[in-house]
Amino acid sequence: INFTIDAACATSFAAIDAAVKELLSGTSDVMVVGGVSTNLSPEAFVGFSKMGALAAHGSYPFDERAGGFVLGEGAGVVVLKRLKDAIADGDRIRCVIKGIGSSSDGKGRFIAAPSSEGQAYAMNRAFENMRSPITPDDVDYIEAHGTSTLAGDSTEMETVAKVYKGARPKGVSSVKSQIGHLLGGAGNAGFIKAALALGHKTLPPNGHFEKLSPKLKLEGTPLYV
């Protein structure tokens, strides 16, 4: 079986979600999930410029200099198997997916105006769907979407702060601070970064971060960049 998924910037994660369901159903034993962004066409730049989404000077998620994203080009591929099969086959296991949650903004205004409520649904569903008990307090690191747009970053941090309210401190970073926004490949880029961070037992820094954006209001929350 092979198919293509398009869920805008969530494409890679939607593909991972579909692959996990395929594995858990027993229909497939191995799933290869790719996320790619290679088409830096003039039309993409024109469109995002008209939306006011592109940065003038660089990609600075969560920083006071944040003012839009930088389009990146790249590809990431992950191979997924059921844990018991990976162990039996002697595979090198980079990480274990404990739970996945998804949602849609539905009647939200438009793609660049994310809904905190819709994001919270997805995050809370991930905890509800855990195959072993994990709570927000067990989490040390959050690989955020972190596009570097003012509306996107502030809405995302507002959501994360609500979901993790009262929990112990969590480091937050975004791979877009290092390689820009890969659009359909963005989810896989962040997923691979998180898996490597776990493997190296490292809390990865946010690239080029200097000073927190005053619009994020992280004081009193468990979050820090």
N, C-alpha and C positions, 0 to 999 in steps of 0.2 A: 504494500500500500504506500502511496506517496501523494501528497497534495500540498498546495500553497495556501497560506493564510495571510490575510491583510487586515490588520487591526491598527493601522497608523503606527504611532510610536510604541504601542503595546504589542506589535506583531510577534516579536520573538517570545515574549512571555505567553501569549495566547497559543503559540505553537508548542511551547513546553507543556502548558496545561493540557492541550489535546493529546500530546504524546504520553503524558502520565496516565490519562484516562485510558488510552489504548493499551498500555502495559497492565494496568490494574484490571482491565476487563479480561485479560488473558488472550486477546486476539493476536498480539504481537509480543515477541520476546526481546527485541532490540529496536530502539527508535533513535534515529539520527536527526537532530534538530539544528537547522542553520538559520542564521539571521544575517542579512547582507544589505549594505548600502554602498552602491558604487556609481550611482547616476547623479553626478553633480552638474546637472544641466542648467543653462541660464534661466529656464522657466522656474526651477525650484527657488533660485535666489530672488527672482522678481516677485514670485508669490509670497515668500516669507518676508521679503522687504515691505511689501504692501500691507502685510499683517502687523508690521512693527516688531517682528519676532527675532530678527537677526541682530547680533552684537556689532557694535562699531569698532571695538578695541580688543576683544578676546572673550574667552569662556571662563566666567568666574562665578560658579554656583555658590550661593549663600554669602557671597562677599558684597561689601558696599559698592563695589564697582560693577556688579551684575546689571546687565542691561539688554540681555538677549543671548541667543545661542550661536555657536559657530558650527556650521555643517561639517561633518566628518565623513570619511570614506573608510570602509572596512568590512570585515566579515568574521563571524564567530560560529563555531560548530561544537555541539556537545553530543555525547553518546549516552543514552539513558537505558538502564536496565532495572528490573526488580532487584532489590537489595540481596535477597537470598540467592538469586541467579548469579549476580556479580561475585558474591562470596564463593559460591560453588565453583565458578569458572576461574577463580584466582585473579580477577581483574584488579587493577589499581583504582581504588575508589577515591575520587576527589572530594565528594561531599554527598550527603543524603538529603533528599527533598522530604521534609516532614509534613508539609501541608501547602496547599495552594488555594488562594481565594481570588475570585474575579467579580466584576460588576460593570455596569454601564451607567454613564451619566444620563442616558435616556433623553429627556427633554432639556438637557443642559443648553446653555446659550450657544457656544461654539467650541471648536477643538482647543483653542488657546485660552479658554476661560474654564479651567477645571472645577469640578464640584467637590468640595470637601466631604460632603455627605456620601457621594459615590465612592470616593477613595476609602473612606472609613468602612463602608460595606465590604470592600475587597479585603482589607487588612483584617477585619474582625472575622470574616469567613475563613481566612487562612488559619487563624488560631482554632476556630471551630472544627476545621477539617483535619487537624493534626492527628497523625496515626499513632502518636505517643504523646502523653501530656506535656505540653510546653506552654508557659505563660509569658506575657510581656516582660516579666521580671527576669526571665532566663536569657533574654537577648542582650548582647553586648555591642553589636555593630549593625547599622542600617545602611545598606547601599541604596541611596535615594535615586529617584529619577533625575532630580536636580538639573533642570534644563538651563538655568541661569536667567530665565525670564522672571520679571518681578511678580507677575500674577501666579506663575507656576510654582516658584519656590516658596512664596508665602503661603499659598494654599496647601501645598504638600507638607510643610513644616507644621502648620496649624493642625492638619489631620493627624500627623504622626504624634504630635504632642498630646492630642486627645486620646489616641489609642493607647499610648504608653504612660498616661498620667499616673503618677504615684509610683512608678517603677524606678529601679536604680539607673544610674547614668548610662547613656548609650552614645557612642561615637557615630557621626553621620558623615558620609562623603559621597561624591558622585564621580563616576569615571569620565563624565563629560568635561570635567576640569582638566583632563589629561589628553583626550582624543577628540573632543567635540561631540556633537549629537549625530549618531548613526541612524536616526530615524527608525526604519524597520529592523535594523540590527542593534539598536540601543539596549534592548532587554538582554540579549545574549552577552553583550559586552559587560554589562553590570553583573550578570549572573556569573560569568567566568571570573571576573575580578573578586567577587564575594567568595567563590570556591577556592581561589588561590589564597585569599586572605586567611581562610580557615586552615588550609593546608600548611601555611607558613606561620600560623598563630600570630598574625600581625594585624594591628588596627591600621588600615591604610589611610594616609593623610589625604586631604583634599588639595589637589594641585594648585599652586599659585595663590593659596588662600592667605589673606592678610588681615582683614578686619570684617567682622560680622556685619551684615546688612541690618540697619536699625529697623527695617520693615519686618524682620522675622520674629522678633519678640520671644527669644528663647529663655529669657530669665524666668526662673521658677518652674521650668520644665526639666525633664531628665536628659535633654538633648544638648550635645555640643558638637561643633564642627572640628 
